[in-house]
Amino acid sequence: MRIASAGFIARMPIAMDTIAIILFVHSVDKRYSIAGALTGVAALTTVISIPLWAKAADHFGQRRVLLTAVPIRVSAFITFILLVKNGAPIWSWFLTIFLAESASLSVGSMTRRRWMHMIDKKDSHLLSTSYVFESFLDEMIYIIGPVITTAVATAIAPMAGIILGIIFLLIGAPLIAFHRNSDPGIHPRESGIKAKSVMRNRKLQAIAIPLTIAGGSFSAINISVVAFADERGMKSAAGLLLGVWALGGAVSAIINGAIRWKISHGARYLGYIIGMTTIAFSFPFINNFYLLGVALFLQGMCIAPLLPNGLSLITGSVPESQMTQAISLATAGIPLTGALSSFIAGQLIDNSGARAGLWLPFFFLVLSCSATIPYLRSYKD
């Protein structure tokens, strides 16, 4: 369980950084548009950096990648805090965020790759269980992360959320890097057909493209929920609402792991995307915390099973030498639409309030559903 616990600690910042940046920057600048633009740049940068680092992990080893990227990321975030606190030009804030996210890693892809290394291919049911377990950990992270971030940012100091994320990364990353038993090692590049770009794999496209578009809904929800709570004079409650969102995912992960499904992975993947879209339509019409919490919980129940079902379709069609890259690419595009929606949401909220921002999740999810249509045959197991 060491790799699971280490991965849990190292992944904590993924649920903390966005809301930590928003709270910290808004405490200084007072504009959601700037905070949204910064998180947008951060998200956009990871679209490029995460797949490249994942490819490097396949070819040079996870340990070397972790020990190279983590110091860069930590140094850049510390510089960002100092620049913002001391009133440096706003362009320098964007530069340091870019540098920090250029060293962003998909720790979840690395730990999932390690499960694949440790579990025999014949035990496919155990591999599926490990994916569900990792998704459960992700949801627990998204329950705890926002709550902790808003708590320390409001009770201690606005930059405390970013600093706490740095601490988690510095503890978890070395624990993963030096766990030899789970290390999948280095995989030589293959020649011929298998050497082709992994993104040409249609099953990967069928999972990655809809998830990429759906990513716009996640970022829009993050910033819109903060604004929703702020408008009602309870900004600290934003972390609780986002935690409830993730709690739905954690409950769903447990349920999905316990059931022996007769429905195919592909059919479940499609069903959950449609469910997310249907629930998102209610967001702009909600005016109180309790109803929004219920809606977020229900949508969270649809989000958690997406990746485990998607990965079960992908991993059987990708060579070993591209596996970490393929796993990371399944979700690496999410920040692309996240960057766009963060910027749009910030503008909408500043001009028209939180309700306007809450229309964006539904918009992106409708597009996500549409993107599955060309790949309907690929969802067959």
C-alpha positions, 0 to 999 in steps of 0.5 A: 500500500506504500505506492497508494499512500505515496500517490495520495499524498503527492496528488493532493495539490491537484485538488488544491492548486486551482482554488489556492491560486484563485483565493490568493490572487483575489486577496491581492487583486480583487478581480476574478478575471485575473485569477481565472486567467492565471488558472487558465494559463496554468491549465493550458501549460499542463496540456503540453507538459504532462504528456511530455513528462509522461513520455519521458517517464516511459523512456527514462524512468519515473524516478529520473522524471520525478527528481527533475520536475518536482524541484522546478515546480516548487521553486517556481511556485515559491517565486510566484508567491513572493512576486504576488505578495510584493506587488510585482508586475502582473506579467511576472505572475503569469510567467512564474505560473507558466514555469511552475506548470511546465514541470507539472506531472500526472502522478496518477498516471504514474501510480496507475502504471505501477499497478499495471507493473505489479499485477499480472495481465491474466488478473484483469479483474484486479487491474480494473479494481486498482483503477477503481481504487485509484479513482476513489483516492482521486475523489478523496483528494478532491473532498479533502483538498478544497476544504483544507485549502479554503480553511488554511487560506482564510484562517492562516494566510491567503498563500497558505493553500499553495504552500501546503500543496508544495509540502504535500508534493515534497513528501509524496514525490520522493516516496514514489520515486524510491519505491523500487518494487513498483517501478515499471522501469525503462521501456525501449522505443518500439519500431514499426507499427507500434512506434506510431503516435499513441494518439492515433489509437481510436480507443484512446481518442474515444476516451480522451477527446470527450474528457478534454471537452468535459474538462471545461465544465470542471474548471468553470465549476471551481471558479463559479462555486467560489464566486457563488459562495462569495456572493452570499458572504460565505467564501469559506463554504466554497471548499465544502461545496467542492468537497461534497462534489468530490464526495459523490465521486468517492461514493460512486467509486465504492459502488462501482468497485463492488458491483460486477457489471454486465454492462460494458465499460464503453456503455457505462462511459457514455451513460456517465457523460450523459448523466453529468450533462443532465445534472449540470443543466440545473446549476444556473437555477439553484439559489442556495447552498443545500440544493447546489450541494445536492446537485454537485454530489449527484454529478460527482457520482457520474464523474468518478467512474469515467476514467476507470471505464475509459482506461479499461478500453485503452490499456488493452490496445496500447504497447508497453512502451507507450503505456504511461503516455497513453494513461496520461493522455486520457486526461491531459487534454482536460486543462486545455478546455479548463484554460478556456473556461477559466478565462470565460468564467472569470469574465462572466462572473465579473460582469454578470455574477456566479449564475452566468458562470454556472451555465458554462458546465452545461455548455461544455458537457453538451459538446462533450456528448456530441464528441462521442458520436464519431466513436460509438463503435469504439466503445464496444469492449 
